[in-house]
């Protein structure tokens, strides 16, 4: 499993979301994000190619309770420190040995 700026979650990320899909963030909303190194042209290309996340993904929840927990995982994070990833992962896996701490 490869997670990019994400990881296993606990419950639905937005259980009260009622729309079909969320809109892409506005340029103003993105100003608070770390977009270092991205040009306006690259951001526009991203916006043109972006595919909205289905609303059902935000409302739904997946609970991993079987051998799937033993799948090796790689976490690629630009927006989170390894300390944040490890803390979040431990909460999501409820201390399971299936998510060893290897982030640096």
N, C-alpha and C positions, 0 to 999 in steps of 0.2 A: 504494500500500500504506500502510495506517495501522497503526502499532504503538502500543499503549497499555501503558506500563510494561514493554515488551519490545522485541525486535528480532530480526534474523536470528540464528540459532543455529548453532553448530558441533556436529554430532552430536546424539545423543539426550540429552535433559535428564536422564533417569533410566533408563538401559538395563536396570537390574536390577529395575525395578518389576514385580511379578507380579500385582497385583490388577486387577479389572475397571475400577475408577476409584478415585482417591484420595478420602478423606473431606475434608469441609470442615474448615478449621482450627478448633480450639477457641477459646473466648474467651481462655483463658490464652496460647495460642500467638500470638494476635493482639496481645497486650499489647506485644510487641517490635516491632510494625509501626507506621509513622507513620499514625495514623488521626485526625489533628488535624481538627477541624471536623465529625466524624461523631458523631451522637447514638446512643444505645443503640437508639432506635426505628429509625433508618436502618440500623444494622447488622442488626437483626432482619429488616427488610424485605429487605435483601440476602440474608440466609440463607434466607428463604422462597422467593425468586425464583432463587436460584443453581442453575446446572446444572453437575454435576460434569464435569471434564475426563476424556475417555476415556483409560484406561490406555495404549492403543496409541499415543496421541499422545506420551506421555512416553517410551515405549520406542523409538519410531521416530525416524528422522532424515531430513531433507530436504537435499539438496545442490543448491544453485542453480548451474548451470553454463552457462546459455544467456542469451538476450536478456532473460529475466525480470529479470536484474540491472539492466537499464536502466530499470525502472519507478520513477518518482519515489516517494519515501517520505516520510511525516511521522511523527515520533516524539513522542508525548505522554507526558511523564514527570512523575509526582508523586513517585515513590519513588527516582529516580536524578538525579544532577547531570548537566549537559551534558557535563562532563569524563568521567564514567563511561560515558555513552552513546557518546560518540565513541570511547573506548578499546575498548569492547566491539564496536562496529560495525566498527572497523578490523580487529579480530581475526577477526570473522565473515566479512568480505568479503575478507580476506587482502590488504588494501591496494588493493583494486579502486577505480578511479575512479568506479565506479557508486554509491558511497556517499560523496558529498562531505560535508565537515564544515560544517554550517550551524547546529549547535545553539548556543544562547546561554544 
